[in-house]
Amino acid sequence: MVTFNTDVLVVGSGSAGMAAAIAAGAQGHSVLVVEKDEYLGGTSAISGGWLWVPGNAPGIADGDTRADAEAYIRALAGESYDAAAVATFLDTVPEAMDFFERRTDVEFVYPEAAPDYRMEAPGARRGGRAVTVRRADARILGEDRLRLRPYLYSFTVFGYMPEIGKELSTFLDVNRSVRATGYVARALLRTWYETLRHRRAFTRTNGNALMTGLVATARRMGIPMWTSSPVTELLTDADGAVIGARVGGSKPGVIEARLGVVLAAGGFGGDPAVRRRVFAHDRAEDDHVTPTVGQDGDSYRLGTAVGADFTTRPHQPASWAPVTHFRTLRGKRRVFPHLRAFGLPGLIAVNRHGKRFANESLSYHDFGTALIADNADENGTYGYIIADRKAMRRYGIGYAKPWPLPTWYYRRVGYLTAAPTVAELAGKIGLPAEALQTTLDEFNADAERGVDSRFARGSTWFHHFKGDPKHTPNPNLAPLDTGPYYAVRIGVGDLGTYAGLSVDADGRVLDAAGATIRGLHAVGTAAVSVFGGAYPGYGANIGPGMVLGYLVGRDIATGTSASGDTSVRDTSTDTESPAAVTSITEAARRSRAS
């Protein structure tokens, strides 16, 4: 049995966990990060990489106020609003962002146009709160370059991940601009060349750029990061304080953590058993597909095993996302989250009755909420995205790419359904043809006028941001009137869970009585969401995860006693006998008690 001693043990290597690790290391504490997966970075590495952080310095300079931010979050959270948690988050944003900019290898970008998702709510702003990251060169990771989680291929354009913003817009213009075609061709050729020669391209964007910077910082600080090392149990002393953990996998043993353990192992979107308890639409454990990785309920099981309370207080238990899933011709499973795909002109969403049920230009979270509600009394939770030939050639549908790529592959794998007429398409996907045609007729009449009389699609700045700014009179509306017609079936997934371990405003885990469990903290989607079930804007998971991760790492020594030795030590023994493990645990207990 191998024993390691450290001040702080961080379980999970996503953005929240790495923020906690780096902040703790900056205080002079020894830190060890353990990750159960073979890769570092978690879901953060495959994400958009945005942070929703109201109160950042450029936002304040542009007129954002604390009162507006609080009013906006309160309006979205409703009865789930946690004033203390929100106040702590907003209080910490300026200091945390300053720390990340000065002390890490992450370079932030503050876009002028990144509107809040609910522009009709009080306190909403057209920009200044959502922050993204500049692309990174993965060579700064040295020998850890291939240890960082790669993109999920279904998220990319043939292996290249466009930056969300202007670059993505350029990719969308590939079939109507010579300049855009040349740019995309160069990006793809460079990516393919570097992948063939170096196993993975050097240029990293979005969430992968964020995690490249954070992992590079941890390397520079000398923070060990173990992969393929799942935590199987948290260790406690006689008083119930968490004093370390037992780890399996590539480095099995016991880790003693003098200042405490930070659970940053994500949520439970990939755990059918926990979902069944919490997700009303997934009682049979087969009606939810998550595009996240590693969110398998580890934080829930580890925390509750030592007395942590698990709360479903948020009015939505997860940040929802409409998804499609299918298998390639080689049998590989692909999941595609539709984060922007049907706010575009010429695409609508309908239910199994052939009727629209929501504004397609809502955020993915709010649209997912509507999809769940619309199917509450149905057998299964799903709908369809419908497009005509014009929209399919111009934009594609989700994973199905637009012209000049042919559609045969997407039809062959069962992702895309096509038919020359609306009636034939309805027959193929099992919708009532008359109802679908009526829906299209009503929508088309509105689209010609540029006004959606049913759901007000295209009526806010956020809707327009999701649309095509070059399309008039409304960036979100165009008739569906040219065959052939296409359909993609969508279901519900999540980008992270909002229900989670109960924590106080400072990230300390609470038991059912509301008392803190000494030595145990939770950050990111391991903890209950600070936004009370709402998704206020781009980066609503990563923003609070990193800010509150920083807070936990900064303050983790508060109220605890640390020994003078802050090095990570390998005090290995070659035995795995129960007596050896007991002596290790007892020694840790005596050290904490003293």
N, C-alpha and C positions, 0 to 999 in steps of 0.2 A: 504494500500500500504506500502510495506517494503522498506526502503532505506538503502543502505550500502555505506560506504565511504572507499576508498582504494587509494593507490597511482597508482597501475598498475592493470588493468583488462586484463587477458589473456583469449581469447575466443578459446577453444579447448585444449584438454589434450594429444595430440600426442607428439612425441619427440621434434618437433620444439617449440611448445608452452611451454612444460615443461622446455626446455633449457632456454627460455626467462624468464620464471617465476623464476627459480632458480637463474639465473644471476642477475635479478632485486632484488630478496630477499637478495642476497649476498652483494648488495650495501646499504642495510639497509632500502630499500623501503618495504612498505606493499604491498602484492600481493594477488589477488584473481583469481583462475582459475575456469571457468565455462565450463561445458561440457553438450551438449544437450542429449547425450546418457546415458543409465543407467550405462555404464561402462566407466572407465578411460582408456586412452591409444590409442584410435583411430586406424587407420590402422597400425601405428608403432608397436602395440602390436601383430599383426598377421603377421608381415613382417619377412624377414630374419635377420633384426637387424644389418646390416652392415652399415658402414659409409665410403664413398669415400672421403678421406681427404689428398690429396697430401701436402707434407710439414710437416707432423707429424715428431716428433723427430727421431724415429727409421728409418723411410724412408729416411730422410736426411742423417743419419749416414750410410745408405746403398747405398748412391750415388744419390738419387733422387735430382733433381735441380729445382729451380723455372723456369728457362728457358724451361726445358723439359715439365713441367706441363702446362705452358702457351701455348707452341707450340701444345701440344696434344689437349687441350681444343679448341684452335683456329681452328685446323684442323677439328674437329668434328662439331663445331658450324657453320663454314662457314660464310655466310653473316649475321647470327644472333649473331655473337660474340660481347659481351659487355665487352670491355676492363676494364672499371671502376669497373663493378660488379665482374668480375673475379679477378681483383687485390685485391679488398677488401676481397673477400673470401679467397684467398691465404694468404693475410697478416694476417688474423685472425685465420687461422687454428692452428698454434703453440700455441698461447695463449689460445684458446678455449679448445684444447685437454688437455693442462696442467690443466686448470680449472676443467674440467670434471673428470680428474684423481685424483686431489687433494680434490675436494670439493663435489663430489657426490659418491653414492654407486655403481656406474657402474664400472666394471673392464674390461678393454679392452684387446683384444688379437690381436697381430700383426702377421698374418700368413706370412710365407716365400713365399708361393705360392698362390697368388690371383691376376692373371693377369688382366691388363686392357682389356676391351672388344674389342678394335680395335687395335690389336697388329701390324697391318701394317701401322698405322698412325705415323707420326713423334712425338717423345717424349713419346711413349708408354713404359710401364715397365711391367716386369713379376711379380712384387710384391712390397709391401711397401706402397701402397696408400690406399688399402682397409683394413679396420679394423673391426673386429667383437667383440663380447662381450662374457665373460665367463658366464657359466650358473649361475643362482641365485636361492636362496632358498626363496620362496615366503613368508615364515613366518616372514621375516623382515618387511613385510607390516602390521603386526598386524591385527587389525580389518578391514583394507582396503584390505586384501588379496583377498576377493571375489568381490571387486569392480573393480579390474583390468580385462580388457577384456580378456576372454579366447581365446585359439586358435580357428580358424575355423576348424571344424572337418575334412573337406575334405583335408586340408593341412597336416594332421597328419598321422601317421601310427597307426591306431586303438587307437587314443587318445594320443600317444606319439609323440612329435615333435623332430626328430633327429637334432642335431647341424649340421649346414652346414659345411662340411669339412670331417675330418677323421671319425666322427661318422656316417655321412650319407653314407660314403663309406662302413663302416661296415654293415650298414643295407642293402646295395646293394649286399653284399656278403652272405646274410643270407642263400641262397639256394646252396652255394658251399663251406661253411666253417663251421665246427663244432664250432669253437671258436665264429664266428659271430652269429651263431644260438643261442648259449648260452647267448651271450651278449644281443641280441634282446629280447630273452625270459625274461631275468631278468628285462630289462627296461620296458617291457610291463606289467609284473606282478606287479612290484612296482607301476607303474602308475595306474593300475586298482584298486589295494588295497587302495592306498591313496585317489583315487577318491571316492570309495565306503564309506570309513570311514570319509573323511574330505571334501567331495563334490568336491574337485579339488586337483590334485597332487601338491606337494610342489616344485618339480624341474621345473624350467622355463628356456627355452632356446631361442636362437635367439632373435627376436624382443620382445618377452615377458620378457626375461631376462633384456633387455635394459630398458623397461618401468618399470619393478619391481624396478630397481635401481633408476630411476628418480623419481618415485612416492614415494619411501622410503625416498629419499633425501628431497622432498618437505614436507613430513610428519615431518621429523626431524627438518626442518626449521620453522614449524608452518604455512605453507601456506595452507589456506583453499582450498579445491577442491570440488566444487559442481557438482553433476551429475544430470541428468534429468532436466537440467536448460538451455533451449535454449534461446539465445539472439534473440529478435524479432525486435530490432531497436537500432541504434546508436544515441546518443543524442549529439547535437551540440550547441554551443553558438551563439551569434549574428554575430560573425565573421566567423562562419563555422568551428571552432575548435571542435574536438571531445572531449567531457567532460565526457562521460559515456555511459551507455546502459540500455535499458529496458529488463528485463529477465522474462520469463514465466516459466511454469513447476512447479517443486517442491517448488521453493522459488520465487514466482512472486514479482517483485518490480523494483526499480531503483537502479542502481549502479553508484555512482559518482567516477570517476577515475581521480585524480588530475594530474597525470603525463601522462596519456594516455591509449589507448586501443591497444592491440596487437591482430590482427586477425590471428589465427592459426587453423581455422576451416576446413582446407583442401581445395581440389579443387572441380571439378564439374563432375567427372566421373559418378556419380550416378544421375545426373540431366538431363533427356532427352531433356528438352527445351534448356538448354545451350549447350549441346552436338550438337544439331541440327545446332546451329549457328556456331560452331567451327570445328566439326569433319566432314570432307568431306564424309566419308563412312557411316555416320549415319543420313542422312537427314530425314529419316522417323521415327527416334527415336526408332528403333527396331533392329538395327544391331550392337549393342555394349553391352557387358556384363562385368561389372567391378567386380573384386574380392575385391575391397577396401570397407571400411565401413565408413559411415558418410560423404562421400565426395559428398554432395548433393547440392553444389552451395551456401551454406550459406555465405561464405566469399565474393563471387561475389555479391550477393544481398545486403548484409549489406554495403559493400564498395561503390558500385555504387549508392546506395541511398543517400549517403552524398557527391557525386561528384567524386568518385574515377574513374580513367581510367582503363579500362579492355583491356589488350593488347594481341594480337595473334601473336606477333613478332616472337616467336620461330619457326623454320622451321618445327618442329613437335609439335603439340599442347599437346601431352601427352607422357608419357613413356609407350610404348605399351607392351602388353603381349598376346601371343596366349592363348586362354582359351577354356575349354569345360564346358558345363553346362548341368545338367540333374536333374531328380527328383528321390528320393529313392522310395522304395516300399511303404513307408508310406507317400509319397507325399512331402517330404521335398526337397527344392531346394538346389542343391549343385553346386558350381563353383570351378573349378580347373584350376589354372594358370600353363601352361607348361613352367617352367623356365629352365629346364634341359633335359626334357624328350626325345627329339629327336636329341640330339647330340650324342646319343649312337649308337654303332654298330648294324646294322640290322634294323634300323628304318629310313624311309624317309618320306618326306612330298610331297604331290601332290595337284594340283588344280582340279577343276571339270572336266578338260579335260584329267586327268590322267597323267599330266606332272609335273615334278619337276619345281619349279619356284624360288628357293633360296637355299642358303647354310644352311642346317639344324643345323649347329654348330655355326651360328651367335648368338649374344646375343638375348634374347627375344625381346628387343626393336627393333633391326635392322631386325629381322625376321618378327616382326609385321608390320614394315614399308613396307617390301617386300610383305607381304600378302595383305596389303591394296592396294598397287600399282598394284599387279597382278589382283585384282578384281575391279579396277577402272571403267571398262566398263561393269561390270557384274551386275546381279541382286542379291545382297547380297554379303557379304564378308566372305568367308570360304574356307577351304581346308580339307585335310585328312592326318592323320598320318597312315602309313602302316607299318606293321611288319609281320615277319613270325613266325613260331612256336618257333624257337630257341631264337629269341629276346624276344618274349612274355614270355617264361618260364624264361629267364635269368633276364630281366629288367622290364617287364610289360610295359604298356603304360599309363603314367600319373596316373590317379586315379586307374586304373585297375592294381592290384598288381600281381607280378610274381608267378610262382610255388614256394611252393606247394599249393597256394590258387587256387581254381577252378575259371573258368571264367564265370560260369553260371549266377552269380549275376549281373555282369557288362553287360552281354548280355540281361538279363531279364529287367533291367531298361533302356535299350536303349543306354547305354554309348558305348558299344563295339559291333562291328559287326564281325562275323567270318564266314569263308567258306573254304571248302577243297581245292579249286583251286583259282588262280588269277582271272580267268574269272567269276567264281561264285561270288567272293567278289565284283568285279566291277559291276556285275548286281544288287547285293543287295544295293549298295550305289549310283548307278546311274552314274557310270563312263564308258567311252568307253573301253571295255575289251582289244582290240588290242593295244590301246595307252598305257594303264597301263602296259601290258605285255612288250611292247617295252621299256618303261621307266625302268622297273625292269631289263630287259636283259642288257641294257646299263650300269645301275648302278652296277649290279653284276659283269660285266666284269672289271670295274674299281676297285671295292672293292677287288677283288681277287689280284690285283696288289698293292693295298694300296694307290691308287691315284685317286682323283675325278677330272676327266678331264673337267667336266662341271662347277662346282662351287668351286673347290679347298677346299672342306670340309676336315678338318683334316690337314691343312697346317700351322697352327699357334699354339703357346703355349696355347692361350685361347681355341681354339678348343679342344685340347688334355685335357685341364682341365675339359671340359664338357663331355668328353668321358670316356672310360673304360681303365685306364692305363695298365691293365693286358692283354688287347687284342692287338694282333700284326697281321700284320705289322703296322697298323694304328689304334690308339685308337678310331677312329670315324667311321670306315668303316667295314662292313661285308655284304656278299651277303644275299639277301632275296630269298631263294630257297627251303624252306621246309614247306609244308603245315601242318596244316591249316594256312590260312592267316587272319590277323586281321586289322581292321580299326577303327579309332576314328575321328569324325568330330571336327574340331577346328574353332573357330571364333576369333574375336579381342576383347580384353579388355585393361585395363590400370592399372598401378600400382601407378598412380598419374598423375595430369595434369601439363603441362608445361606452357600453356597460363595461365594468371592470372592477378591480380591487378598490375598495374605499380608501381614500387618502385624505389627509388634512391639506391645508393650503400650501404646505411646504413639502408635500410629497411623501410624508411618513405614512406608512400603511396602518390602517385602523382595524380593530376587531369589531365584533358585532355590537359591543357596548360603547363603541366610539373612542376607546382608549388606543393609544399608539402601541404598536408592537416594536419594542426597542430593537434597533439595528436593522430594520427592514424598511426599504423605500421602494416606490414603484413610479415609473415614468413612461411617457408615450402611451400606446394603446394597452399596455398592461394595467394602467390606472383608469379610473372613471374619467370621462371627458370633462374638461373645464367648460365646454360650451353647451352642456346640458342636452345633447342630442341634436344640436343644430350644426350646420356646415356653412360658416359665414363667408368663406372666400377661398381662393387658391391657397393651398398649403395649410388647411385647417387641422390636419393631423401633425405634420412635421413642425409647424410653427410652435405650438404649445409644447410639443414633445421636446424640442431642443431648448426652449426657454426654461421650462421647468426642470429639464435634465441639468442644465447649467446651475440652477438654483440648488438642486439636491447635491450636486458635486461640490459646489462652493461651501455649503453649510453642513456637510455630512459629519464633521467632527463636533458640531455643537451638541453639548449634552452627553458626550461620550468620553471615555478615557482611552487615550492612545499611548502605546509604549513609545519610547524614544527611537526605536529602530523602525525605519520606514522602508526598508528594502524588501523586495520580493525574494523570499528564500526557499530553496528546495531542501527540505529536511527529510529526504527520502528514507524510507525503510523498505527492505525487500520483502517484508511479510505483509500478507493481507489478512492476518488473523484478527478475529473479533477483539482480542485483548489489546492488540496494537491500536485499532481504531478507537477503542474505549479510552485508552490512555491519552491519545491525541485530543479527543473531545474534552476529556476532563481537564487537560492542561489549558485548553482554550477557555473553558469555563472559569477556571481559577484566575486566569489572566484578566478576563473581563470583570470578574467580581472585585479584583484588587484595584 
